[in-house]
Amino acid sequence: MSVEQVVVLLVAAAGAGWIDAVVGGGGLLQLPALLMAGVTPVQALATNKLAAVFGTASAAVTYGRGTKFDREVALPAGALAVLCAGLGASAAAAISADVLRPAVMVVLLGVAAFVALRPSFGALPHPHLRTRARTITAIAVSGVVIAFYDGIMGPGTGTFLIIAFTTVLGLDFVHASATAKIINTGTNLGALVVFAWQGHILWALGLGMAVCNIAGAQAGARTALRRGSGFVRIVLLCVVVAMVARLGWQQFAS
């Protein structure tokens, strides 16, 4: 790998850390950069997880200092996420991405339409929506379903977590993003353990990217805390549109 390619990957990692910290979806930038550098798909997924777990954990700490995350959901869901993402990573080779992509694209298009047509969505918290049943649902959806998806495929995990917390629990975007970082750290860690055991991680490259991912994540978390839910909403829409475009290109170009 040339020096120029390494520099591009480090810059991509910093950008991915910023996107992930604000709204999730940093893999949109980091994974293609790794693939374009000639890394195999499974090595790209594994090395991406190594960089992302440091950046996401760093953003979680910054959010924790600047606002409150939902501990009732984040802690049990985060623990479940480690296990379920690991199971997803173990099953990744057995499930075709061509089957998952169309379903993910439909969900993302629905998310984009919902957020665009409801400007007030996620702008303010709605604590009246919170019930015991909704809390259990949020834990199951984030810690099991979304975590398993992150292990198998991954793109948009942080975004799905934010949408789940705003719709199910009535959190605003900033608090939803803060809570999502805890679970996303768990999903990255669970998948990372499996990829490490399988020997797919490029450690030197991944650790270098992790440093840049942390720098980007710190900047992104501080920006989200400073600019508020309206800013997060705009970034969310941009990331969702970019994800649909990328998944659609992958689906129809393959």
Steps between C-alpha positions, in 0.01 A plus 500: 500500500646837396546799728232687304248219560577498873451877518163472322391229744601710801304799368201274427518364856488853643198586284330172591554571869330840466200354314466209744510731802228728365255252353662166412585370154875563502551166328368667184834679480741263670402169336517619136836665573637169629364309201644753254839454668492135396397347833281188474133545603531298822823679596328832428209412730734381774742794481207742485370355828839546666510869409131556573494346847754755625326794334153400621619439856674839494182672381299319770728647768466851357120471478493367855678813622282739302155346538318203652459175312216262580667261747188284541527403133867556417657271761296179447478555124874566481573171677264311269653675200845352565359147483256552214744690276750220556238247393426714196867515404522122536204460265615764251649252255179294490260785415511673163523879507295501178203379703543756777568811290149541348335469840741752654441741209122485548538569873736792433266653243219478755724666760592782260135565410393494865771741616453734202121517531505554878731798569424487872605135529793465739519875565365470854466208743159339551522330841127422497572225245718312750346183641648180641400311186664760275817489708521120464429534127781755460745269681401204282509691172831673568683231694386199296360585156714800404809354669464175304462702179818693582693175531372369166511814288534823696427814294272741684498325838538825693229661288257214564569525873421873503175446309402218737553714808316803362199302378469244780612702803429855384857620552624808316778449244787609725405268789419222253844540344667495842317180595574344162874540554493261797325225303708565188817458705365162608415393144844601375670317786299180452572484127864597558561206735372256238700658216813499719451132583462427128821692423354756258615828664782710356624614840760764413274672246193468723669652803627792293149556369366470855704803609349707216154357568526617862598850387203516263263355761603760758435782253167347393368445852589854602334638186178306565487613863562862400270518197211292639229276358425712192855455376493126572176471302658659190805275520272200553311570179823545303646175634182303430488624139869414457443153645210429265710614203796286601295187572307547176824528302634186668177311433465584132868512408569151635 
